[in-house]
Amino acid sequence: MSEIHNTYGVYQGKTVTLNAQLTCPHCGHRQTDLMPTDACVYFYECSQCRAILKPLPGHCCVYCSYGTVACPPIQAGTTCCS
């Protein structure tokens, strides 16, 4: 398994991790992506099986559902996509 090298940034004055490793619940494929700070990601296509991932009930985005860290707004203690 490859090591994740975190990228940090500032979101609303707080330091947050900007990258997350997403794991596809259908095939188990893992991919590390840079999370946007200016938009929510409601849909994500797995690069291996092409399944379209959507947030789980109660989650604001795919990173909060399938990522190793929550999205930047949630990390900063604010609400996502509002």
Summary of the structure (lengths in Angstrom):
residues: 82
radius of gyration: 12.4
end to end distance: 35.6
largest distance: 37.6
contacts: 208
relative contact order: 0.23
helix: 11%
strand: 28%
